Amino acid sequence: MKQLSLALGSYITLILLLASCNQQPNTTNQVSNVNQDSLDHIEDSIEFVETLKLRETFVAKVTADMETAPVEAHIDGDAADDPAVWYNKSNPLNSKIIGTDKKSGLVVYNLKGEELYYHKFGRMNNVDIRQDIPFNNKQLDVVVASNRTRNSLDIFTIDTTGQLTEISESPILISTDTIDDVYGVCLYYNAENKQLSAFINGTNGVVLQFVLTENGSGKIRAKRSRMYQFSSQVEGMVADDFFGFLYVGQEEAGVFKVDAKSEAEFKPQLIANSSETNPNLKYDLEGLSIYKSSESAGYLVVSSQGNFSYAVFDRQGDNAYLGSFAIVDGEIDGVEETDGLDVISLPFGDNYPAGFLVVQDGFNFDGTEKKAQNFKLVNWTKVQAAVDSFSGKN
């Protein structure tokens, strides 16, 4: 059911009524289908309305093309967090989306958004994948996730059905004296020395790098190579394998860029216009991913939770800020307060010829009915049109 729009003033009136009288909203016309329950994990309902107002200021807006089934959580639970895409080279339409449920595990969806597997591995926060990694004369598709249940880095393989199998030689447990609560995770593949690394971070700002090797029996072992302490909480991370950079989102400071090689000195540099000095960004900064329009060109995409938007930076050079866009209501409801995201530039036939963007939705509705959180998918051709339209408009 297509969402119907209300004037911004109606939002404010609705929220004020809810806050003062605890009345149920009129659900005849909705943009974001706001009701009191949907605001339980927002500290101030008026702040939520103000954030919706901020989203409306963006000139570039897109709509979602597909949404996944909700995660198995209470409708008001903050559960879904971060997605990753597994690409099926022989049949792209049989590719999979892996999403984290930070209450219970990893969920695997097909490209229709249908749930295929719900792996109850623990409270998984972030997830990442690299495919066709050479290990002892064979190719592996490697999936990593941060597991908050046991404060660990978990490593899996994925088969064509979406089944995940843990392949760590032994549990990669991280002392709470080092990382108090694991959060963000990503992979980096150095093609020069054929070395795969995993980065994992935590609420206390610590980032660890592990070099992953195969033990000769099909299992993966991890050796810690570097540690760095940011001054405050970090989470979203992504590595650019071609250029050899790691990008780290310090949630209330900006996006930092650092040499990803395991032997290099860890010297983060703040990307210009990636903090609140840029009026189009508002903390927290959460999900990060890289869209590869060619081997060396493309974009760094960052979710800006504080204004329900997505910032786009040039992948090359000094990562110039290009502009921001929002995902608003269409046939599928819009997206608010995104945690994690992923982008893929590979073709998926006529459906997604240039790939897609997939994001976590913090407020998920089916018509006027509140649902548990889920993930939304946007055809990249829409995002590219938004990027092409920036030219100083945002």
Residue pairs with C-beta under 8 A, 6 or more apart in sequence:
1 367
2 329
2 330
2 331
3 30
3 31
3 32
3 33
3 329
3 330
3 333
3 334
4 28
4 29
4 30
4 31
5 29
5 31
5 329
6 14
6 29
6 30
6 31
8 52
8 53
8 56
10 29
11 31
11 34
11 49
11 52
11 53
12 46
12 49
14 25
14 26
14 34
15 34
15 39
15 45
15 46
15 48
15 49
16 46
17 23
17 25
18 25
18 34
18 35
18 36
18 39
18 45
19 45
19 46
22 36
24 35
24 36
25 34
25 35
27 33
27 35
27 368
30 365
30 368
31 52
31 328
31 329
31 334
32 52
32 329
32 333
32 334
32 336
32 363
32 365
33 333
33 363
33 365
33 367
33 368
33 370
34 48
34 49
35 370
36 45
37 75
37 76
37 370
38 76
38 363
38 365
38 370
39 45
39 48
40 76
41 76
41 78
41 362
42 48
51 282
51 306
51 307
51 308
51 336
51 337
52 308
52 336
54 282
54 306
54 307
54 308
54 309
55 307
55 308
55 309
55 326
55 328
55 336
58 280
58 309
58 324
58 325
58 326
58 394
59 389
59 393
59 394
60 323
60 324
60 325
60 326
60 386
60 387
60 389
60 390
60 393
60 394
61 325
61 326
61 327
61 328
61 386
62 325
62 326
62 327
62 328
62 378
62 382
62 383
62 385
62 386
63 327
63 328
63 329
63 330
63 331
63 332
63 334
63 378
63 382
64 327
64 330
64 332
64 333
64 334
64 335
64 376
64 377
64 378
65 332
65 352
65 356
65 377
65 378
65 379
65 382
66 111
66 112
66 113
66 332
66 376
66 377
67 113
67 332
67 333
67 361
67 364
67 374
67 375
67 376
67 377
68 97
68 99
68 107
68 109
68 113
68 114
68 115
68 374
68 375
68 376
68 377
69 109
69 113
69 114
69 115
69 374
70 80
70 364
70 371
70 372
70 373
70 374
71 79
71 80
71 99
71 101
71 103
71 107
71 372
71 373
71 374
72 101
72 103
72 104
72 118
72 372
73 79
73 80
73 101
73 103
73 104
73 372
73 373
74 372
75 370
75 371
75 372
76 370
77 103
77 372
77 373
78 102
78 362
78 373
79 101
79 102
79 103
79 104
79 372
79 373
80 99
80 100
80 101
80 102
80 339
80 360
80 361
80 372
80 373
80 374
80 375
81 99
81 100
81 101
81 102
81 124
81 125
81 126
81 339
81 340
81 360
82 99
82 100
82 125
82 126
82 127
82 287
82 339
82 340
82 341
82 342
82 360
83 97
83 98
83 99
83 100
83 127
83 340
83 341
83 342
83 358
83 359
83 360
83 375
84 97
84 98
84 127
84 128
84 129
84 143
84 342
85 95
85 96
85 97
85 98
85 129
85 342
85 344
85 358
86 95
86 96
86 97
86 98
86 129
86 131
86 141
86 143
86 158
86 162
87 95
87 131
87 344
87 346
88 94
88 95
88 96
88 160
92 346
92 347
92 348
92 349
93 111
93 348
93 349
93 351
94 110
94 111
94 160
95 110
95 111
95 348
96 108
96 109
96 110
96 111
96 116
96 158
96 162
97 108
97 109
97 110
97 111
97 358
97 375
97 377
98 106
98 107
98 108
98 109
98 127
98 129
98 143
98 158
98 162
98 164
99 106
99 107
99 108
99 109
99 127
99 360
99 375
100 106
100 107
100 124
100 125
100 126
100 127
100 145
100 340
101 107
101 118
101 124
102 123
102 124
102 125
102 148
103 123
104 118
104 120
104 122
104 123
104 124
105 118
105 119
105 120
105 121
105 122
105 123
105 124
106 117
106 118
106 119
106 121
106 124
106 127
106 145
106 156
106 164
107 115
107 117
107 118
107 119
108 115
108 116
108 117
108 118
108 119
108 158
108 162
108 163
108 164
109 115
109 116
109 162
109 375
110 116
110 162
111 348
111 351
111 377
113 374
113 375
113 377
116 161
116 162
117 161
117 162
117 163
117 164
119 164
121 145
121 147
121 149
121 154
121 164
121 166
122 147
122 148
122 149
122 150
122 154
123 147
123 148
123 149
124 145
124 146
124 147
124 148
124 154
125 145
125 146
125 147
125 148
125 182
125 183
125 184
125 185
126 145
126 146
126 183
126 184
126 185
126 186
126 235
126 236
126 237
126 340
127 143
127 144
127 145
127 185
127 340
128 143
128 144
128 145
128 185
128 186
128 187
128 238
129 141
129 142
129 143
129 144
129 158
129 187
130 141
130 142
130 187
130 189
130 196
130 241
131 139
131 141
131 142
132 139
132 140
132 141
133 139
133 140
133 141
133 142
133 189
133 196
134 194
135 213
135 214
135 220
136 214
136 216
140 157
140 167
140 214
141 157
141 158
142 155
142 156
142 157
142 187
142 196
142 212
142 220
143 155
143 156
143 157
143 158
143 164
144 153
144 154
144 155
144 156
144 185
144 186
144 187
144 198
144 200
145 153
145 154
145 156
145 185
146 152
146 153
146 154
146 182
146 183
146 184
146 185
146 200
147 153
147 154
147 182
148 181
148 182
148 183
150 171
150 173
151 173
151 174
151 175
151 176
151 179
151 181
151 182
152 171
152 172
152 173
152 174
152 182
153 172
153 174
153 182
153 185
153 198
153 200
153 210
153 222
154 166
154 168
154 172
155 166
155 167
155 168
155 172
155 198
155 212
155 220
155 222
156 164
156 165
156 166
156 167
157 164
157 165
157 167
158 164
158 165
159 165
167 218
167 219
167 220
168 219
168 220
168 221
168 222
169 215
169 219
169 220
169 221
170 221
172 210
172 222
174 182
174 200
174 202
174 208
178 206
178 208
178 227
179 200
179 201
179 202
179 204
179 206
179 208
180 202
180 203
180 204
181 202
181 203
181 204
182 200
182 201
182 202
183 201
183 202
183 203
183 233
183 234
183 235
184 199
184 200
184 201
184 234
184 235
184 236
184 237
184 248
184 249
185 198
185 199
185 200
185 201
185 237
186 198
186 199
186 237
186 238
186 239
186 246
187 196
187 197
187 198
187 199
187 239
188 196
188 197
188 198
188 199
188 239
188 241
188 246
188 260
189 195
189 196
189 197
189 239
189 241
190 196
190 197
190 241
190 244
190 260
190 261
190 262
191 241
195 211
195 262
196 211
196 212
197 209
197 210
197 211
197 212
197 225
197 239
197 260
197 262
198 209
198 210
198 212
198 222
199 207
199 208
199 209
199 210
199 237
199 239
199 246
199 260
200 207
200 208
200 210
201 207
201 208
201 230
201 234
201 235
201 237
201 248
202 234
203 233
204 229
204 233
205 229
205 230
205 231
205 232
205 233
205 234
205 250
206 227
206 228
206 229
206 230
207 226
207 227
207 228
207 229
207 230
207 234
207 237
207 248
207 266
208 224
208 226
208 227
209 224
209 225
209 226
209 227
209 262
210 222
210 223
210 224
210 225
211 222
211 223
211 225
211 262
212 220
212 221
212 222
213 220
213 221
213 223
214 220
214 221
215 221
225 262
225 263
226 262
226 266
227 266
228 258
228 266
228 268
230 248
230 250
230 253
230 256
230 268
231 250
231 253
232 250
232 251
232 252
232 253
233 250
233 251
233 252
234 248
234 249
234 250
234 251
235 249
235 251
235 286
236 248
236 249
236 285
236 286
236 287
236 288
236 302
236 303
236 340
237 246
237 247
237 248
237 249
237 288
238 246
238 247
238 288
238 289
238 290
238 300
239 245
239 246
239 247
239 260
240 246
240 247
240 260
240 290
240 315
242 292
242 295
242 296
243 296
243 315
244 259
244 260
244 261
245 257
245 258
245 259
245 260
246 257
246 258
246 259
246 260
247 255
247 256
247 257
247 271
247 288
247 290
247 300
248 255
248 256
248 258
248 268
249 255
249 256
249 285
249 286
249 287
249 288
249 302
250 256
250 285
251 283
251 284
251 285
251 286
252 283
252 284
252 285
253 270
253 275
254 270
254 271
254 274
254 275
254 285
255 270
255 271
255 274
255 285
255 288
255 300
255 302
255 313
256 268
256 269
256 270
256 271
257 268
257 269
257 270
257 271
257 319
258 266
258 267
258 268
258 269
259 265
259 266
259 267
271 313
271 318
271 319
272 318
272 319
272 320
272 321
273 281
273 313
273 320
273 321
274 281
274 285
274 302
274 311
274 313
274 319
274 321
275 281
276 282
276 283
278 311
278 321
280 304
280 307
280 309
280 311
280 321
280 323
280 324
280 394
281 302
281 304
281 306
281 307
281 311
281 324
282 304
282 305
282 306
282 307
283 304
283 305
283 306
284 305
284 306
285 302
285 303
285 304
285 305
286 302
286 303
286 305
286 338
286 339
286 340
287 301
287 302
287 303
287 338
287 339
287 340
287 341
287 342
287 359
287 360
288 300
288 301
288 302
288 303
288 341
289 300
289 301
289 341
289 342
289 343
289 357
290 298
290 299
290 300
290 301
290 315
290 343
291 298
291 299
291 301
291 315
291 343
291 344
291 345
291 355
291 357
291 380
291 383
292 298
292 315
292 345
293 299
293 345
296 315
296 316
297 315
297 316
298 315
298 345
299 312
299 313
299 314
299 315
299 322
299 343
299 387
300 312
300 313
300 314
300 315
300 319
301 310
301 311
301 312
301 313
301 341
301 343
301 357
302 310
302 311
302 312
302 313
303 309
303 310
303 311
303 338
303 339
303 340
303 341
303 359
304 310
304 311
304 324
305 337
305 338
305 339
308 326
308 335
308 336
308 337
308 338
309 324
309 325
309 326
310 324
310 325
310 326
310 327
310 338
310 341
310 357
310 359
311 321
311 323
311 324
312 321
312 322
312 323
312 324
312 325
312 387
312 390
313 319
313 320
313 321
313 322
314 320
314 322
322 387
322 390
323 386
323 387
323 389
323 390
323 393
323 394
324 394
325 383
325 386
325 387
325 394
326 334
326 335
327 334
327 335
327 359
327 376
327 378
328 334
332 376
333 361
333 364
333 365
333 366
335 359
335 361
335 362
335 376
336 361
336 362
336 363
337 362
337 363
338 359
338 360
338 361
338 362
339 360
339 362
340 359
340 360
341 357
341 358
341 359
341 360
342 357
342 358
343 355
343 356
343 357
343 358
343 380
344 355
344 356
345 354
345 355
345 380
346 355
347 353
347 354
347 355
348 355
348 356
351 379
352 379
352 380
352 381
353 381
354 379
354 380
354 381
354 384
355 380
356 377
356 378
356 379
356 380
357 377
357 378
357 380
357 383
358 375
358 376
358 377
358 378
359 375
359 376
359 378
360 373
360 374
360 375
361 373
361 374
361 375
361 376
362 373
363 373
364 370
364 371
364 372
364 373
364 374
365 371
